Amino acid sequence: MALFRVRRALLPAAIAVAGLAAGSPASAQSVPLNYESLSSMEEPIAVEIGDVTFILTGLVDARWSVEAEGNDNTDTSLIGNFQVNALTQLPNRWLVDLSYFGQHASDPTTVFGTGDGYTDNGALSAGSYWGTVSGGNVSGIVREMTRRLRGAGNAALAFDGFLGALEDWSGGYTGRFGPWVVGAVVDEDGDFDLGATFQRPAGTRDWRATLRTAEGTYAPVGGPRFDSRGFGIVGEVIYGSTTVDAGAGYEQFASKGPDADRWYVATGVRTKTGALTLSLEGQVGRIEGKDEASAALGAQYDIARGLSANLGLNHAKARVSLDGAGFLDIEETRTVLSLRYSF
């Protein structure tokens, strides 16, 4: 039985790792690796072997989706993912974490889908009171720290954030200083992502504000490769079981051919009553005089611990070309129903 004791000193870090996978604000001693829309919200399974605590979270999602456009518009798919963390505390009180996330999806590649096949991320981090340094597939940690809260159920809001991104392999730092959490990532090409989050309660409400700036690349299908520079902000207020947030950003694209400027704003509300969680989100943007827009309605009904029924109604539309080359060409409305079990 001693083999299966939860190591008390590391259990708070285990719960923080699980929460970060769901897109919550960053902790100074954990590194999120799940950048997908599906994350387990259950407490992780943790066991101790010697001086190492192993943590496991995961989920299985069986879904049925219908696309409003097209002839062959009905799909069934299965998505499963998991994250394993091996944590230990060194004599100098540094917390060392070796983590691995994997996901397999038999889902069509769409603006709302995760794509076919198996994808994974891995990272090694070390943290103490001064913060956490990490290396590996950590390019999304600043994005996860500063983003708007994801919608409920199968809601997926397209275009919410920068189109440009870092390469997978990178190194990063996160640190907490009072109500502030700061983060920085630099990838193998020298591009970077910097962010800061301020969160503090005031009266009966909890307030959060984030700043983010990044340099990356964007490569549209059939178009040239663009260098991207962006700046974004997010504001959030929580009152009881209701969260309201909004974000805005600017992104500049440069290439050997055409250049472009992009502006966008997004907002959403998420609330929970009993076993039912609902969300509604919307986004509008403009790229060189041409519009982009998206909306997402989501619902999650908790059937039992770890088992839930989920709904998502997602819409995205953007028809943008630069000098005759495709830049952003999407028009899709998709309804997704699923039965999900997480642990």
GURO-814104 format. One line per 5 residues: number of its first residue (from 1); for each residue x, y, z of C-alpha. Coordinates in steps of 0.25 Angstrom, whole numbers, plus 5000, padded with zeros to 4 digits. Example, Ala and Ser with C-alpha at 12.3 -4.5 7.8 and 13.67 -1.06 7.14 Angstrom:
! GURO-814104
1> 5049 4982 5031 | 5055 4996 5029
//
This chain:
! GURO-814104
1> 5000 5000 5000 | 5012 5009 5002 | 5015 5009 4988 | 5001 5016 4985 | 5002 5027 4995
6> 5001 5041 4989 | 5013 5049 4993 | 5007 5060 5000 | 5019 5070 4997 | 5016 5069 4982
11> 5001 5067 4981 | 4998 5082 4980 | 5008 5082 4968 | 5001 5071 4962 | 4987 5078 4963
16> 4994 5090 4957 | 4999 5082 4945 | 4985 5077 4943 | 4979 5091 4944 | 4989 5097 4934
21> 4986 5087 4924 | 4972 5092 4924 | 4977 5106 4921 | 4977 5112 4935 | 4986 5124 4939
26> 5001 5119 4940 | 5007 5114 4953 | 5022 5117 4956 | 5025 5102 4958 | 5018 5095 4946
31> 5018 5094 4931 | 5006 5092 4922 | 5008 5083 4910 | 4994 5081 4906 | 4991 5092 4896
36> 4979 5085 4890 | 4964 5088 4893 | 4962 5075 4901 | 4967 5075 4915 | 4963 5066 4927
41> 4958 5074 4939 | 4958 5063 4949 | 4969 5062 4960 | 4981 5054 4955 | 4984 5040 4959
46> 4997 5041 4967 | 5006 5030 4972 | 5020 5030 4979 | 5031 5021 4975 | 5043 5024 4983
51> 5046 5039 4983 | 5038 5041 4970 | 5023 5044 4969 | 5017 5040 4956 | 5004 5047 4952
56> 4994 5043 4941 | 4983 5050 4935 | 4975 5047 4922 | 4962 5046 4915 | 4954 5039 4904
61> 4944 5046 4895 | 4935 5039 4885 | 4929 5050 4876 | 4919 5051 4865 | 4919 5064 4856
66> 4911 5070 4845 | 4916 5081 4836 | 4906 5091 4830 | 4913 5092 4816 | 4917 5080 4807
71> 4911 5067 4803 | 4919 5057 4812 | 4917 5066 4824 | 4915 5055 4836 | 4927 5050 4843
76> 4929 5041 4855 | 4942 5041 4862 | 4950 5037 4875 | 4960 5045 4882 | 4968 5041 4894
81> 4980 5048 4901 | 4988 5046 4914 | 4999 5054 4921 | 5009 5047 4930 | 5018 5055 4940
86> 5030 5050 4948 | 5033 5059 4959 | 5044 5059 4970 | 5049 5070 4980 | 5064 5071 4981
91> 5071 5074 4994 | 5072 5089 4990 | 5057 5089 4989 | 5057 5090 4974 | 5045 5083 4968
96> 5049 5075 4955 | 5038 5071 4946 | 5039 5062 4934 | 5026 5062 4926 | 5020 5056 4914
101> 5007 5058 4907 | 5001 5050 4895 | 4988 5050 4887 | 4982 5042 4877 | 4971 5047 4868
106> 4963 5041 4857 | 4957 5054 4854 | 4956 5062 4840 | 4966 5073 4839 | 4957 5086 4840
111> 4958 5099 4847 | 4951 5093 4859 | 4958 5079 4858 | 4971 5073 4864 | 4975 5066 4851
116> 4977 5051 4849 | 4988 5043 4855 | 4997 5044 4868 | 5003 5057 4873 | 5012 5058 4886
121> 5019 5068 4894 | 5030 5066 4904 | 5038 5075 4914 | 5048 5076 4925 | 5046 5087 4936
126> 5053 5091 4949 | 5046 5101 4958 | 5048 5108 4972 | 5044 5121 4978 | 5050 5128 4967
131> 5041 5122 4957 | 5042 5111 4947 | 5051 5108 4935 | 5047 5098 4924 | 5052 5092 4911
136> 5046 5084 4900 | 5032 5086 4893 | 5028 5098 4902 | 5025 5108 4891 | 5011 5109 4896
141> 5013 5112 4911 | 5012 5127 4909 | 4999 5126 4901 | 4993 5117 4911 | 4996 5126 4922
146> 4990 5139 4915 | 4979 5134 4907 | 4964 5135 4909 | 4957 5124 4916 | 4953 5113 4907
151> 4938 5111 4904 | 4930 5099 4910 | 4928 5086 4904 | 4932 5085 4889 | 4932 5100 4887
156> 4944 5104 4879 | 4946 5119 4875 | 4954 5121 4863 | 4964 5132 4860 | 4964 5136 4875
161> 4979 5140 4877 | 4991 5141 4868 | 4991 5134 4854 | 5007 5133 4855 | 5013 5123 4864
166> 5027 5118 4869 | 5034 5106 4865 | 5031 5093 4874 | 5045 5093 4881 | 5048 5104 4891
171> 5052 5108 4904 | 5044 5116 4914 | 5043 5123 4928 | 5031 5126 4937 | 5031 5132 4950
176> 5021 5138 4961 | 5023 5151 4968 | 5012 5154 4977 | 4999 5156 4968 | 5008 5155 4955
181> 5012 5143 4947 | 5022 5146 4936 | 5026 5137 4925 | 5036 5136 4913 | 5039 5126 4902
186> 5050 5126 4891 | 5049 5116 4880 | 5060 5109 4872 | 5059 5120 4861 | 5061 5132 4871
191> 5046 5136 4871 | 5040 5139 4885 | 5027 5140 4893 | 5026 5149 4905 | 5014 5150 4914
196> 5009 5155 4928 | 4997 5152 4936 | 4991 5160 4948 | 4980 5154 4956 | 4974 5159 4969
201> 4961 5158 4976 | 4953 5171 4979 | 4941 5170 4988 | 4932 5159 4982 | 4939 5158 4969
206> 4952 5153 4964 | 4959 5161 4953 | 4970 5156 4943 | 4977 5164 4932 | 4988 5159 4923
211> 4998 5165 4913 | 5005 5157 4902 | 5015 5160 4891 | 5021 5150 4881 | 5029 5148 4868
216> 5027 5136 4860 | 5023 5131 4846 | 5011 5128 4839 | 5010 5119 4826 | 4996 5119 4819
221> 4993 5108 4810 | 4997 5112 4796 | 5003 5125 4800 | 5017 5131 4804 | 5023 5129 4818
226> 5021 5142 4827 | 5028 5147 4839 | 5018 5151 4849 | 5019 5161 4861 | 5007 5163 4870
231> 5002 5169 4883 | 4990 5165 4891 | 4982 5168 4903 | 4971 5160 4911 | 4962 5165 4923
236> 4954 5155 4931 | 4944 5156 4943 | 4939 5145 4951 | 4926 5146 4959 | 4921 5134 4966
241> 4920 5123 4955 | 4920 5133 4944 | 4933 5137 4936 | 4932 5149 4926 | 4945 5152 4918
246> 4949 5160 4906 | 4962 5161 4897 | 4968 5169 4886 | 4980 5169 4878 | 4988 5174 4866
251> 4997 5166 4857 | 5007 5170 4846 | 5011 5161 4835 | 5023 5163 4826 | 5029 5154 4815
256> 5038 5156 4802 | 5025 5159 4795 | 5012 5165 4801 | 5011 5170 4815 | 4998 5171 4824
261> 4992 5177 4837 | 4982 5170 4845 | 4973 5175 4856 | 4963 5166 4865 | 4954 5166 4877
266> 4948 5154 4884 | 4939 5153 4896 | 4931 5142 4903 | 4923 5138 4915 | 4923 5125 4923
271> 4914 5120 4934 | 4911 5108 4942 | 4898 5104 4949 | 4897 5091 4955 | 4903 5080 4946
276> 4901 5089 4934 | 4912 5098 4928 | 4909 5108 4917 | 4918 5117 4909 | 4916 5127 4897
281> 4927 5134 4890 | 4929 5143 4878 | 4941 5149 4870 | 4942 5159 4859 | 4955 5163 4852
286> 4960 5171 4839 | 4972 5168 4830 | 4975 5178 4820 | 4961 5182 4818 | 4955 5168 4818
291> 4947 5163 4830 | 4949 5150 4838 | 4938 5145 4848 | 4935 5134 4857 | 4925 5129 4868
296> 4924 5118 4877 | 4913 5112 4886 | 4917 5101 4896 | 4910 5093 4907 | 4915 5082 4916
301> 4906 5073 4925 | 4913 5066 4936 | 4907 5052 4937 | 4916 5046 4948 | 4930 5048 4952
306> 4939 5049 4940 | 4927 5046 4930 | 4920 5057 4923 | 4912 5060 4910 | 4917 5071 4902
311> 4912 5080 4891 | 4918 5090 4882 | 4913 5099 4871 | 4924 5106 4864 | 4925 5116 4852
316> 4937 5122 4845 | 4937 5131 4832 | 4949 5138 4826 | 4952 5140 4811 | 4966 5147 4810
321> 4976 5147 4799 | 4988 5156 4797 | 4993 5159 4783 | 4985 5147 4778 | 4991 5137 4788
326> 4983 5131 4799 | 4985 5136 4813 | 4972 5131 4820 | 4961 5124 4813 | 4951 5117 4823
331> 4936 5116 4823 | 4931 5106 4832 | 4919 5103 4842 | 4920 5090 4850 | 4912 5084 4861
336> 4919 5074 4870 | 4913 5065 4880 | 4921 5056 4889 | 4922 5047 4901 | 4934 5049 4909
341> 4941 5042 4921 | 4953 5048 4928 | 4962 5043 4939
//
